[in-house]
């Protein structure tokens, strides 16, 4: 009898390549290597605002869904932290901030997930588990590079999650328990890949936009 592959492991394994490509995007690589400016970081936070605004709006609408509801957790909510970061980093941002073209496409796709719980979970997983994992290392690098304490990097600070590893383990167990057949699991994994690509495209647009004002 062959070993059973957990769904959470299948997601990680089958999206590993596109995940690495996204992490290796020039904009992010240069940011964590200290080759980007504070303004470049502010530009990133600004685009994240639109992404999380969409994701958390859809999440509220799916609180009554029998599958999606188990993943919707107020401990993960990021929008207030992003708004506070932008208030600190770029006062007056609400009057000037606009989504880039790639961000608009990303946001549109997230809103489409309001009609598909599995797709919503795919985007939810891609964002929040990344924030609780590599995002924590990014926070440390940004604090060191720009002299931040907590203001400016509140997005990465999950004050209500004392043990991120335990939280992530529970999250993955919920993925494994989701009542999806193999065809639906394949669709969810494909949507995770699509979410990573939307991220990568947003980083490309950020690289272009910041180069234009350099």
PyMOL CGO cylinders between C-alpha atoms (Angstrom):
from pymol import cmd
from pymol.cgo import CYLINDER

trace = [
    CYLINDER, 0.00, 0.00, 0.00, 1.41, 3.39, -1.01, 0.3, 1, 1, 1, 1, 1, 1,
    CYLINDER, 1.41, 3.39, -1.01, 1.73, 6.13, 1.56, 0.3, 1, 1, 1, 1, 1, 1,
    CYLINDER, 1.73, 6.13, 1.56, -1.13, 8.63, 1.65, 0.3, 1, 1, 1, 1, 1, 1,
    CYLINDER, -1.13, 8.63, 1.65, -0.02, 12.12, 0.68, 0.3, 1, 1, 1, 1, 1, 1,
    CYLINDER, -0.02, 12.12, 0.68, -1.61, 14.80, 2.83, 0.3, 1, 1, 1, 1, 1, 1,
    CYLINDER, -1.61, 14.80, 2.83, -3.31, 17.56, 0.89, 0.3, 1, 1, 1, 1, 1, 1,
    CYLINDER, -3.31, 17.56, 0.89, -1.26, 20.24, 2.65, 0.3, 1, 1, 1, 1, 1, 1,
    CYLINDER, -1.26, 20.24, 2.65, 1.92, 18.46, 1.55, 0.3, 1, 1, 1, 1, 1, 1,
    CYLINDER, 1.92, 18.46, 1.55, 0.60, 18.14, -2.00, 0.3, 1, 1, 1, 1, 1, 1,
    CYLINDER, 0.60, 18.14, -2.00, -0.06, 21.88, -2.15, 0.3, 1, 1, 1, 1, 1, 1,
    CYLINDER, -0.06, 21.88, -2.15, 3.44, 22.70, -0.96, 0.3, 1, 1, 1, 1, 1, 1,
    CYLINDER, 3.44, 22.70, -0.96, 5.14, 20.18, -3.24, 0.3, 1, 1, 1, 1, 1, 1,
    CYLINDER, 5.14, 20.18, -3.24, 3.20, 20.98, -6.39, 0.3, 1, 1, 1, 1, 1, 1,
    CYLINDER, 3.20, 20.98, -6.39, 3.53, 24.75, -6.02, 0.3, 1, 1, 1, 1, 1, 1,
    CYLINDER, 3.53, 24.75, -6.02, 7.15, 24.76, -4.89, 0.3, 1, 1, 1, 1, 1, 1,
    CYLINDER, 7.15, 24.76, -4.89, 8.54, 25.91, -8.24, 0.3, 1, 1, 1, 1, 1, 1,
    CYLINDER, 8.54, 25.91, -8.24, 6.20, 28.86, -8.73, 0.3, 1, 1, 1, 1, 1, 1,
    CYLINDER, 6.20, 28.86, -8.73, 6.62, 29.79, -5.06, 0.3, 1, 1, 1, 1, 1, 1,
    CYLINDER, 6.62, 29.79, -5.06, 10.39, 29.99, -5.52, 0.3, 1, 1, 1, 1, 1, 1,
    CYLINDER, 10.39, 29.99, -5.52, 9.97, 32.04, -8.69, 0.3, 1, 1, 1, 1, 1, 1,
    CYLINDER, 9.97, 32.04, -8.69, 7.79, 34.52, -6.83, 0.3, 1, 1, 1, 1, 1, 1,
    CYLINDER, 7.79, 34.52, -6.83, 10.21, 34.80, -3.90, 0.3, 1, 1, 1, 1, 1, 1,
    CYLINDER, 10.21, 34.80, -3.90, 13.00, 35.33, -6.41, 0.3, 1, 1, 1, 1, 1, 1,
    CYLINDER, 13.00, 35.33, -6.41, 11.29, 38.28, -8.09, 0.3, 1, 1, 1, 1, 1, 1,
    CYLINDER, 11.29, 38.28, -8.09, 13.81, 41.07, -8.55, 0.3, 1, 1, 1, 1, 1, 1,
    CYLINDER, 13.81, 41.07, -8.55, 11.82, 43.62, -6.55, 0.3, 1, 1, 1, 1, 1, 1,
    CYLINDER, 11.82, 43.62, -6.55, 11.54, 41.41, -3.45, 0.3, 1, 1, 1, 1, 1, 1,
    CYLINDER, 11.54, 41.41, -3.45, 15.07, 40.06, -3.75, 0.3, 1, 1, 1, 1, 1, 1,
    CYLINDER, 15.07, 40.06, -3.75, 16.50, 43.59, -3.90, 0.3, 1, 1, 1, 1, 1, 1,
    CYLINDER, 16.50, 43.59, -3.90, 14.29, 44.74, -1.03, 0.3, 1, 1, 1, 1, 1, 1,
    CYLINDER, 14.29, 44.74, -1.03, 15.49, 42.04, 1.37, 0.3, 1, 1, 1, 1, 1, 1,
    CYLINDER, 15.49, 42.04, 1.37, 19.09, 42.50, 0.21, 0.3, 1, 1, 1, 1, 1, 1,
    CYLINDER, 19.09, 42.50, 0.21, 19.01, 46.17, 1.18, 0.3, 1, 1, 1, 1, 1, 1,
    CYLINDER, 19.01, 46.17, 1.18, 19.12, 47.43, -2.40, 0.3, 1, 1, 1, 1, 1, 1,
    CYLINDER, 19.12, 47.43, -2.40, 15.74, 49.15, -2.29, 0.3, 1, 1, 1, 1, 1, 1,
    CYLINDER, 15.74, 49.15, -2.29, 14.70, 52.44, -0.74, 0.3, 1, 1, 1, 1, 1, 1,
    CYLINDER, 14.70, 52.44, -0.74, 12.18, 53.23, 1.95, 0.3, 1, 1, 1, 1, 1, 1,
    CYLINDER, 12.18, 53.23, 1.95, 9.92, 54.65, -0.77, 0.3, 1, 1, 1, 1, 1, 1,
    CYLINDER, 9.92, 54.65, -0.77, 10.08, 51.34, -2.61, 0.3, 1, 1, 1, 1, 1, 1,
    CYLINDER, 10.08, 51.34, -2.61, 8.94, 49.56, 0.53, 0.3, 1, 1, 1, 1, 1, 1,
    CYLINDER, 8.94, 49.56, 0.53, 6.10, 52.07, 0.95, 0.3, 1, 1, 1, 1, 1, 1,
    CYLINDER, 6.10, 52.07, 0.95, 5.03, 51.31, -2.62, 0.3, 1, 1, 1, 1, 1, 1,
    CYLINDER, 5.03, 51.31, -2.62, 4.85, 47.60, -1.76, 0.3, 1, 1, 1, 1, 1, 1,
    CYLINDER, 4.85, 47.60, -1.76, 2.75, 48.25, 1.34, 0.3, 1, 1, 1, 1, 1, 1,
    CYLINDER, 2.75, 48.25, 1.34, 0.42, 50.38, -0.75, 0.3, 1, 1, 1, 1, 1, 1,
    CYLINDER, 0.42, 50.38, -0.75, -0.27, 47.59, -3.22, 0.3, 1, 1, 1, 1, 1, 1,
    CYLINDER, -0.27, 47.59, -3.22, -0.73, 45.10, -0.39, 0.3, 1, 1, 1, 1, 1, 1,
    CYLINDER, -0.73, 45.10, -0.39, -3.48, 47.36, 0.93, 0.3, 1, 1, 1, 1, 1, 1,
    CYLINDER, -3.48, 47.36, 0.93, -5.62, 46.64, -2.14, 0.3, 1, 1, 1, 1, 1, 1,
    CYLINDER, -5.62, 46.64, -2.14, -4.93, 42.90, -2.00, 0.3, 1, 1, 1, 1, 1, 1,
    CYLINDER, -4.93, 42.90, -2.00, -5.87, 42.49, 1.64, 0.3, 1, 1, 1, 1, 1, 1,
    CYLINDER, -5.87, 42.49, 1.64, -8.84, 44.82, 1.34, 0.3, 1, 1, 1, 1, 1, 1,
    CYLINDER, -8.84, 44.82, 1.34, -10.22, 42.46, -1.30, 0.3, 1, 1, 1, 1, 1, 1,
    CYLINDER, -10.22, 42.46, -1.30, -9.27, 39.26, 0.50, 0.3, 1, 1, 1, 1, 1, 1,
    CYLINDER, -9.27, 39.26, 0.50, -10.74, 40.30, 3.83, 0.3, 1, 1, 1, 1, 1, 1,
    CYLINDER, -10.74, 40.30, 3.83, -13.89, 41.61, 2.19, 0.3, 1, 1, 1, 1, 1, 1,
    CYLINDER, -13.89, 41.61, 2.19, -14.44, 38.23, 0.54, 0.3, 1, 1, 1, 1, 1, 1,
    CYLINDER, -14.44, 38.23, 0.54, -13.62, 36.50, 3.83, 0.3, 1, 1, 1, 1, 1, 1,
    CYLINDER, -13.62, 36.50, 3.83, -16.43, 38.35, 5.61, 0.3, 1, 1, 1, 1, 1, 1,
    CYLINDER, -16.43, 38.35, 5.61, -18.87, 37.22, 2.96, 0.3, 1, 1, 1, 1, 1, 1,
    CYLINDER, -18.87, 37.22, 2.96, -17.83, 33.60, 3.38, 0.3, 1, 1, 1, 1, 1, 1,
    CYLINDER, -17.83, 33.60, 3.38, -18.08, 33.38, 7.17, 0.3, 1, 1, 1, 1, 1, 1,
    CYLINDER, -18.08, 33.38, 7.17, -21.21, 31.31, 6.75, 0.3, 1, 1, 1, 1, 1, 1,
    CYLINDER, -21.21, 31.31, 6.75, -19.72, 28.90, 4.23, 0.3, 1, 1, 1, 1, 1, 1,
    CYLINDER, -19.72, 28.90, 4.23, -19.28, 25.40, 5.74, 0.3, 1, 1, 1, 1, 1, 1,
    CYLINDER, -19.28, 25.40, 5.74, -15.75, 25.00, 4.35, 0.3, 1, 1, 1, 1, 1, 1,
    CYLINDER, -15.75, 25.00, 4.35, -14.35, 28.53, 4.12, 0.3, 1, 1, 1, 1, 1, 1,
    CYLINDER, -14.35, 28.53, 4.12, -15.54, 29.51, 7.60, 0.3, 1, 1, 1, 1, 1, 1,
    CYLINDER, -15.54, 29.51, 7.60, -12.97, 27.29, 9.32, 0.3, 1, 1, 1, 1, 1, 1,
    CYLINDER, -12.97, 27.29, 9.32, -10.18, 29.31, 7.67, 0.3, 1, 1, 1, 1, 1, 1,
    CYLINDER, -10.18, 29.31, 7.67, -11.61, 32.78, 8.36, 0.3, 1, 1, 1, 1, 1, 1,
    CYLINDER, -11.61, 32.78, 8.36, -9.95, 33.85, 11.59, 0.3, 1, 1, 1, 1, 1, 1,
    CYLINDER, -9.95, 33.85, 11.59, -9.85, 37.41, 12.93, 0.3, 1, 1, 1, 1, 1, 1,
    CYLINDER, -9.85, 37.41, 12.93, -6.37, 36.71, 14.33, 0.3, 1, 1, 1, 1, 1, 1,
    CYLINDER, -6.37, 36.71, 14.33, -5.11, 36.88, 10.76, 0.3, 1, 1, 1, 1, 1, 1,
    CYLINDER, -5.11, 36.88, 10.76, -6.76, 40.16, 9.77, 0.3, 1, 1, 1, 1, 1, 1,
    CYLINDER, -6.76, 40.16, 9.77, -4.14, 42.46, 8.26, 0.3, 1, 1, 1, 1, 1, 1,
    CYLINDER, -4.14, 42.46, 8.26, -5.98, 45.46, 6.84, 0.3, 1, 1, 1, 1, 1, 1,
    CYLINDER, -5.98, 45.46, 6.84, -5.97, 47.62, 10.01, 0.3, 1, 1, 1, 1, 1, 1,
    CYLINDER, -5.97, 47.62, 10.01, -2.23, 46.99, 10.42, 0.3, 1, 1, 1, 1, 1, 1,
    CYLINDER, -2.23, 46.99, 10.42, -1.57, 47.93, 6.79, 0.3, 1, 1, 1, 1, 1, 1,
    CYLINDER, -1.57, 47.93, 6.79, -3.57, 51.14, 7.22, 0.3, 1, 1, 1, 1, 1, 1,
    CYLINDER, -3.57, 51.14, 7.22, -1.61, 51.98, 10.36, 0.3, 1, 1, 1, 1, 1, 1,
    CYLINDER, -1.61, 51.98, 10.36, 1.68, 51.29, 8.56, 0.3, 1, 1, 1, 1, 1, 1,
    CYLINDER, 1.68, 51.29, 8.56, 0.68, 53.58, 5.71, 0.3, 1, 1, 1, 1, 1, 1,
    CYLINDER, 0.68, 53.58, 5.71, -0.42, 56.30, 8.13, 0.3, 1, 1, 1, 1, 1, 1,
    CYLINDER, -0.42, 56.30, 8.13, 3.08, 56.14, 9.61, 0.3, 1, 1, 1, 1, 1, 1,
    CYLINDER, 3.08, 56.14, 9.61, 4.99, 55.75, 6.36, 0.3, 1, 1, 1, 1, 1, 1,
    CYLINDER, 4.99, 55.75, 6.36, 3.05, 58.01, 4.02, 0.3, 1, 1, 1, 1, 1, 1,
    CYLINDER, 3.05, 58.01, 4.02, 0.57, 60.41, 5.65, 0.3, 1, 1, 1, 1, 1, 1,
    CYLINDER, 0.57, 60.41, 5.65, -2.11, 61.40, 3.16, 0.3, 1, 1, 1, 1, 1, 1,
    CYLINDER, -2.11, 61.40, 3.16, -1.79, 58.10, 1.29, 0.3, 1, 1, 1, 1, 1, 1,
    CYLINDER, -1.79, 58.10, 1.29, -5.56, 57.70, 0.89, 0.3, 1, 1, 1, 1, 1, 1,
    CYLINDER, -5.56, 57.70, 0.89, -5.65, 60.67, -1.49, 0.3, 1, 1, 1, 1, 1, 1,
    CYLINDER, -5.65, 60.67, -1.49, -2.84, 59.47, -3.74, 0.3, 1, 1, 1, 1, 1, 1,
    CYLINDER, -2.84, 59.47, -3.74, -2.66, 55.66, -3.63, 0.3, 1, 1, 1, 1, 1, 1,
    CYLINDER, -2.66, 55.66, -3.63, -3.80, 53.81, -6.75, 0.3, 1, 1, 1, 1, 1, 1,
    CYLINDER, -3.80, 53.81, -6.75, -3.53, 50.12, -7.65, 0.3, 1, 1, 1, 1, 1, 1,
    CYLINDER, -3.53, 50.12, -7.65, -1.10, 49.08, -10.35, 0.3, 1, 1, 1, 1, 1, 1,
    CYLINDER, -1.10, 49.08, -10.35, -2.46, 47.15, -13.33, 0.3, 1, 1, 1, 1, 1, 1,
    CYLINDER, -2.46, 47.15, -13.33, -1.24, 43.80, -12.00, 0.3, 1, 1, 1, 1, 1, 1,
    CYLINDER, -1.24, 43.80, -12.00, -2.74, 44.59, -8.60, 0.3, 1, 1, 1, 1, 1, 1,
    CYLINDER, -2.74, 44.59, -8.60, -6.08, 45.34, -10.23, 0.3, 1, 1, 1, 1, 1, 1,
    CYLINDER, -6.08, 45.34, -10.23, -6.03, 41.93, -11.94, 0.3, 1, 1, 1, 1, 1, 1,
    CYLINDER, -6.03, 41.93, -11.94, -5.09, 40.25, -8.67, 0.3, 1, 1, 1, 1, 1, 1,
    CYLINDER, -5.09, 40.25, -8.67, -7.88, 42.01, -6.78, 0.3, 1, 1, 1, 1, 1, 1,
    CYLINDER, -7.88, 42.01, -6.78, -10.41, 41.10, -9.47, 0.3, 1, 1, 1, 1, 1, 1,
    CYLINDER, -10.41, 41.10, -9.47, -9.46, 37.45, -9.20, 0.3, 1, 1, 1, 1, 1, 1,
    CYLINDER, -9.46, 37.45, -9.20, -9.80, 37.51, -5.41, 0.3, 1, 1, 1, 1, 1, 1,
    CYLINDER, -9.80, 37.51, -5.41, -13.29, 39.00, -5.69, 0.3, 1, 1, 1, 1, 1, 1,
    CYLINDER, -13.29, 39.00, -5.69, -14.24, 36.19, -8.07, 0.3, 1, 1, 1, 1, 1, 1,
    CYLINDER, -14.24, 36.19, -8.07, -13.46, 33.75, -5.25, 0.3, 1, 1, 1, 1, 1, 1,
    CYLINDER, -13.46, 33.75, -5.25, -16.55, 34.97, -3.38, 0.3, 1, 1, 1, 1, 1, 1,
    CYLINDER, -16.55, 34.97, -3.38, -18.39, 32.34, -5.41, 0.3, 1, 1, 1, 1, 1, 1,
    CYLINDER, -18.39, 32.34, -5.41, -15.89, 29.52, -4.84, 0.3, 1, 1, 1, 1, 1, 1,
    CYLINDER, -15.89, 29.52, -4.84, -14.81, 28.53, -1.33, 0.3, 1, 1, 1, 1, 1, 1,
    CYLINDER, -14.81, 28.53, -1.33, -11.92, 26.39, -2.53, 0.3, 1, 1, 1, 1, 1, 1,
    CYLINDER, -11.92, 26.39, -2.53, -10.50, 29.24, -4.56, 0.3, 1, 1, 1, 1, 1, 1,
    CYLINDER, -10.50, 29.24, -4.56, -10.84, 31.61, -1.63, 0.3, 1, 1, 1, 1, 1, 1,
    CYLINDER, -10.84, 31.61, -1.63, -8.93, 29.16, 0.57, 0.3, 1, 1, 1, 1, 1, 1,
    CYLINDER, -8.93, 29.16, 0.57, -6.20, 28.96, -2.09, 0.3, 1, 1, 1, 1, 1, 1,
    CYLINDER, -6.20, 28.96, -2.09, -5.64, 32.73, -1.96, 0.3, 1, 1, 1, 1, 1, 1,
    CYLINDER, -5.64, 32.73, -1.96, -6.06, 32.82, 1.82, 0.3, 1, 1, 1, 1, 1, 1,
    CYLINDER, -6.06, 32.82, 1.82, -3.42, 30.10, 2.23, 0.3, 1, 1, 1, 1, 1, 1,
    CYLINDER, -3.42, 30.10, 2.23, -1.00, 31.80, -0.15, 0.3, 1, 1, 1, 1, 1, 1,
    CYLINDER, -1.00, 31.80, -0.15, -1.14, 35.12, 1.65, 0.3, 1, 1, 1, 1, 1, 1,
    CYLINDER, -1.14, 35.12, 1.65, -1.43, 34.37, 5.35, 0.3, 1, 1, 1, 1, 1, 1,
    CYLINDER, -1.43, 34.37, 5.35, 0.79, 31.32, 5.68, 0.3, 1, 1, 1, 1, 1, 1,
    CYLINDER, 0.79, 31.32, 5.68, 3.42, 33.23, 3.76, 0.3, 1, 1, 1, 1, 1, 1,
    CYLINDER, 3.42, 33.23, 3.76, 3.04, 36.16, 6.15, 0.3, 1, 1, 1, 1, 1, 1,
    CYLINDER, 3.04, 36.16, 6.15, 3.47, 33.84, 9.13, 0.3, 1, 1, 1, 1, 1, 1,
    CYLINDER, 3.47, 33.84, 9.13, 6.51, 32.15, 7.56, 0.3, 1, 1, 1, 1, 1, 1,
    CYLINDER, 6.51, 32.15, 7.56, 8.90, 34.07, 5.31, 0.3, 1, 1, 1, 1, 1, 1,
    CYLINDER, 8.90, 34.07, 5.31, 7.18, 37.31, 6.20, 0.3, 1, 1, 1, 1, 1, 1,
    CYLINDER, 7.18, 37.31, 6.20, 8.68, 37.17, 9.67, 0.3, 1, 1, 1, 1, 1, 1,
    CYLINDER, 8.68, 37.17, 9.67, 12.22, 37.08, 8.28, 0.3, 1, 1, 1, 1, 1, 1,
    CYLINDER, 12.22, 37.08, 8.28, 11.35, 39.96, 5.95, 0.3, 1, 1, 1, 1, 1, 1,
    CYLINDER, 11.35, 39.96, 5.95, 10.14, 42.00, 8.93, 0.3, 1, 1, 1, 1, 1, 1,
    CYLINDER, 10.14, 42.00, 8.93, 13.48, 41.57, 10.71, 0.3, 1, 1, 1, 1, 1, 1,
    CYLINDER, 13.48, 41.57, 10.71, 15.39, 42.64, 7.62, 0.3, 1, 1, 1, 1, 1, 1,
    CYLINDER, 15.39, 42.64, 7.62, 13.20, 45.70, 7.12, 0.3, 1, 1, 1, 1, 1, 1,
    CYLINDER, 13.20, 45.70, 7.12, 13.55, 46.73, 10.75, 0.3, 1, 1, 1, 1, 1, 1,
    CYLINDER, 13.55, 46.73, 10.75, 17.30, 46.52, 10.45, 0.3, 1, 1, 1, 1, 1, 1,
    CYLINDER, 17.30, 46.52, 10.45, 17.44, 48.27, 7.09, 0.3, 1, 1, 1, 1, 1, 1,
    CYLINDER, 17.44, 48.27, 7.09, 15.10, 51.19, 7.77, 0.3, 1, 1, 1, 1, 1, 1,
    CYLINDER, 15.10, 51.19, 7.77, 15.38, 51.49, 11.54, 0.3, 1, 1, 1, 1, 1, 1,
    CYLINDER, 15.38, 51.49, 11.54, 11.78, 50.53, 12.20, 0.3, 1, 1, 1, 1, 1, 1,
    CYLINDER, 11.78, 50.53, 12.20, 10.61, 49.38, 15.61, 0.3, 1, 1, 1, 1, 1, 1,
    CYLINDER, 10.61, 49.38, 15.61, 7.02, 48.24, 15.12, 0.3, 1, 1, 1, 1, 1, 1,
    CYLINDER, 7.02, 48.24, 15.12, 5.62, 51.27, 13.29, 0.3, 1, 1, 1, 1, 1, 1,
    CYLINDER, 5.62, 51.27, 13.29, 5.91, 50.62, 9.58, 0.3, 1, 1, 1, 1, 1, 1,
    CYLINDER, 5.91, 50.62, 9.58, 6.07, 46.83, 9.87, 0.3, 1, 1, 1, 1, 1, 1,
    CYLINDER, 6.07, 46.83, 9.87, 2.89, 46.17, 11.85, 0.3, 1, 1, 1, 1, 1, 1,
    CYLINDER, 2.89, 46.17, 11.85, 1.64, 44.16, 8.89, 0.3, 1, 1, 1, 1, 1, 1,
    CYLINDER, 1.64, 44.16, 8.89, 4.07, 41.40, 9.82, 0.3, 1, 1, 1, 1, 1, 1,
    CYLINDER, 4.07, 41.40, 9.82, 3.22, 41.38, 13.53, 0.3, 1, 1, 1, 1, 1, 1,
    CYLINDER, 3.22, 41.38, 13.53, 0.44, 38.98, 14.53, 0.3, 1, 1, 1, 1, 1, 1,
    CYLINDER, 0.44, 38.98, 14.53, -0.18, 40.06, 18.09, 0.3, 1, 1, 1, 1, 1, 1,
    CYLINDER, -0.18, 40.06, 18.09, -2.93, 37.50, 18.64, 0.3, 1, 1, 1, 1, 1, 1,
    CYLINDER, -2.93, 37.50, 18.64, -0.92, 34.50, 17.44, 0.3, 1, 1, 1, 1, 1, 1,
    CYLINDER, -0.92, 34.50, 17.44, 1.52, 33.60, 20.19, 0.3, 1, 1, 1, 1, 1, 1,
    CYLINDER, 1.52, 33.60, 20.19, 2.81, 30.43, 18.52, 0.3, 1, 1, 1, 1, 1, 1,
    CYLINDER, 2.81, 30.43, 18.52, 2.91, 30.79, 14.72, 0.3, 1, 1, 1, 1, 1, 1,
    CYLINDER, 2.91, 30.79, 14.72, 4.13, 27.23, 14.17, 0.3, 1, 1, 1, 1, 1, 1,
    CYLINDER, 4.13, 27.23, 14.17, 1.23, 25.76, 16.11, 0.3, 1, 1, 1, 1, 1, 1,
    CYLINDER, 1.23, 25.76, 16.11, -1.19, 28.00, 14.23, 0.3, 1, 1, 1, 1, 1, 1,
    CYLINDER, -1.19, 28.00, 14.23, 0.25, 26.93, 10.87, 0.3, 1, 1, 1, 1, 1, 1,
    CYLINDER, 0.25, 26.93, 10.87, 0.11, 23.26, 11.86, 0.3, 1, 1, 1, 1, 1, 1,
    CYLINDER, 0.11, 23.26, 11.86, -3.57, 23.65, 12.74, 0.3, 1, 1, 1, 1, 1, 1,
    CYLINDER, -3.57, 23.65, 12.74, -4.21, 25.46, 9.47, 0.3, 1, 1, 1, 1, 1, 1,
    CYLINDER, -4.21, 25.46, 9.47, -2.60, 22.66, 7.48, 0.3, 1, 1, 1, 1, 1, 1,
    CYLINDER, -2.60, 22.66, 7.48, -4.68, 20.11, 9.38, 0.3, 1, 1, 1, 1, 1, 1,
    CYLINDER, -4.68, 20.11, 9.38, -7.78, 22.02, 8.32, 0.3, 1, 1, 1, 1, 1, 1,
    CYLINDER, -7.78, 22.02, 8.32, -6.61, 21.83, 4.70, 0.3, 1, 1, 1, 1, 1, 1,
    CYLINDER, -6.61, 21.83, 4.70, -6.17, 18.07, 5.08, 0.3, 1, 1, 1, 1, 1, 1,
    CYLINDER, -6.17, 18.07, 5.08, -9.68, 17.76, 6.52, 0.3, 1, 1, 1, 1, 1, 1,
    CYLINDER, -9.68, 17.76, 6.52, -11.41, 19.82, 3.82, 0.3, 1, 1, 1, 1, 1, 1,
    CYLINDER, -11.41, 19.82, 3.82, -14.16, 17.72, 2.16, 0.3, 1, 1, 1, 1, 1, 1,
    CYLINDER, -14.16, 17.72, 2.16, -12.85, 18.02, -1.39, 0.3, 1, 1, 1, 1, 1, 1,
    CYLINDER, -12.85, 18.02, -1.39, -12.54, 15.23, -3.92, 0.3, 1, 1, 1, 1, 1, 1,
    CYLINDER, -12.54, 15.23, -3.92, -9.40, 14.83, -6.01, 0.3, 1, 1, 1, 1, 1, 1,
    CYLINDER, -9.40, 14.83, -6.01, -10.70, 16.98, -8.85, 0.3, 1, 1, 1, 1, 1, 1,
    CYLINDER, -10.70, 16.98, -8.85, -11.48, 19.84, -6.48, 0.3, 1, 1, 1, 1, 1, 1,
    CYLINDER, -11.48, 19.84, -6.48, -8.11, 19.49, -4.79, 0.3, 1, 1, 1, 1, 1, 1,
    CYLINDER, -8.11, 19.49, -4.79, -6.45, 19.82, -8.18, 0.3, 1, 1, 1, 1, 1, 1,
    CYLINDER, -6.45, 19.82, -8.18, -8.47, 22.98, -8.84, 0.3, 1, 1, 1, 1, 1, 1,
    CYLINDER, -8.47, 22.98, -8.84, -7.43, 24.44, -5.49, 0.3, 1, 1, 1, 1, 1, 1,
    CYLINDER, -7.43, 24.44, -5.49, -3.76, 23.71, -6.13, 0.3, 1, 1, 1, 1, 1, 1,
    CYLINDER, -3.76, 23.71, -6.13, -4.03, 25.31, -9.56, 0.3, 1, 1, 1, 1, 1, 1,
    CYLINDER, -4.03, 25.31, -9.56, -5.52, 28.40, -7.90, 0.3, 1, 1, 1, 1, 1, 1,
    CYLINDER, -5.52, 28.40, -7.90, -2.64, 28.53, -5.41, 0.3, 1, 1, 1, 1, 1, 1,
    CYLINDER, -2.64, 28.53, -5.41, -0.27, 28.58, -8.39, 0.3, 1, 1, 1, 1, 1, 1,
    CYLINDER, -0.27, 28.58, -8.39, -2.34, 31.34, -9.95, 0.3, 1, 1, 1, 1, 1, 1,
    CYLINDER, -2.34, 31.34, -9.95, -2.18, 33.35, -6.72, 0.3, 1, 1, 1, 1, 1, 1,
    CYLINDER, -2.18, 33.35, -6.72, 1.61, 33.10, -6.70, 0.3, 1, 1, 1, 1, 1, 1,
    CYLINDER, 1.61, 33.10, -6.70, 1.70, 34.29, -10.30, 0.3, 1, 1, 1, 1, 1, 1,
    CYLINDER, 1.70, 34.29, -10.30, -0.49, 37.27, -9.46, 0.3, 1, 1, 1, 1, 1, 1,
    CYLINDER, -0.49, 37.27, -9.46, 1.99, 38.14, -6.72, 0.3, 1, 1, 1, 1, 1, 1,
    CYLINDER, 1.99, 38.14, -6.72, 4.90, 37.83, -9.13, 0.3, 1, 1, 1, 1, 1, 1,
    CYLINDER, 4.90, 37.83, -9.13, 3.17, 40.05, -11.69, 0.3, 1, 1, 1, 1, 1, 1,
    CYLINDER, 3.17, 40.05, -11.69, 2.52, 42.66, -9.00, 0.3, 1, 1, 1, 1, 1, 1,
    CYLINDER, 2.52, 42.66, -9.00, 6.22, 42.64, -8.10, 0.3, 1, 1, 1, 1, 1, 1,
    CYLINDER, 6.22, 42.64, -8.10, 7.13, 43.17, -11.76, 0.3, 1, 1, 1, 1, 1, 1,
    CYLINDER, 7.13, 43.17, -11.76, 4.79, 46.15, -11.93, 0.3, 1, 1, 1, 1, 1, 1,
    CYLINDER, 4.79, 46.15, -11.93, 6.28, 47.52, -8.71, 0.3, 1, 1, 1, 1, 1, 1,
    CYLINDER, 6.28, 47.52, -8.71, 9.77, 47.21, -10.18, 0.3, 1, 1, 1, 1, 1, 1,
    CYLINDER, 9.77, 47.21, -10.18, 8.67, 49.19, -13.24, 0.3, 1, 1, 1, 1, 1, 1,
    CYLINDER, 8.67, 49.19, -13.24, 6.79, 51.80, -11.25, 0.3, 1, 1, 1, 1, 1, 1,
    CYLINDER, 6.79, 51.80, -11.25, 9.62, 52.46, -8.82, 0.3, 1, 1, 1, 1, 1, 1,
    CYLINDER, 9.62, 52.46, -8.82, 12.18, 52.57, -11.63, 0.3, 1, 1, 1, 1, 1, 1,
    CYLINDER, 12.18, 52.57, -11.63, 10.07, 55.23, -13.35, 0.3, 1, 1, 1, 1, 1, 1,
    CYLINDER, 10.07, 55.23, -13.35, 10.30, 57.56, -10.36, 0.3, 1, 1, 1, 1, 1, 1,
    CYLINDER, 10.30, 57.56, -10.36, 13.92, 56.82, -9.43, 0.3, 1, 1, 1, 1, 1, 1,
]
cmd.load_cgo(trace, "trace")
